[in-house]
Structure formats: C-alpha cells, structure tokens
C-alpha cells in the first residue's frame, strides 16, 4: 500500500530575511508561557538553551514590541514571561494556522494533493 501524498501548509512570517514567527517559534512562545523560563521551555522542547535564546532574540528583534521579557539573576523573579504583545501575536498566529487547516477540505487543496507524488523521483546523474 502506497502512502497518500500529504500537503503540509505552514505559515512563516518574515521580517526581512529572518523568520519572525513560524510553527517552532509559536510552540516555543507557548512553552515559555507554560514553563516560565527560556531554559525550561527549551528543555521541554528538546532544544538547547542557546537555541531557544536565539529564537527568542530573533522574535524580539522582529516585532515592534518584544514578545518575551527575560529577568536574569538568582532571585525569585528570575525567568521569562510572554508579554501582552507576545500573547496577542501567538493568538493571532494560531488563528491563522486554524484558517489554513480549514483549507484542507478545499478543491484547490485536493487538486494539489492529487497531483503530488508520494516520493520524489530519483535525481538524474549529470
């Protein structure tokens, strides 16, 4: 039995050449909100603190208002929090994802899925 081809629609919002928001950054933002720190969110997602921090840095540089505020140090206030702007961007992005998911039943989606091979042909040797 051959696997049915599957289209995968993903929204990526760009700020110049930088991805300002995409599926991974949205998941990280949600994890930071849940975990209360960048390092814990990174661990929960199986990524290093450095990778998580770089993604947060990119998001904060791309949006007019930072999406994450980090508090360094050893006190009980340390960690990170998703800002009001971050919550709004995340909710709007999830709304866009839901709209894209609704396209799965459309005629265009079905036509593209039908025209797609299950696997690419072998590359031609030159």
Secondary structure, DSSP 8 states (H G I E B T S, - for coil): ------------EEETTEEEE-HHHHHHHHHHHHHSSHHHHHHHHT--HHHHHHHHHHHHHHSSS-SEEEE-SSSTT-EEEE-HHHHHHHHHHHHHHHHHHHGGGSHHHHHHHHHS-SS-------
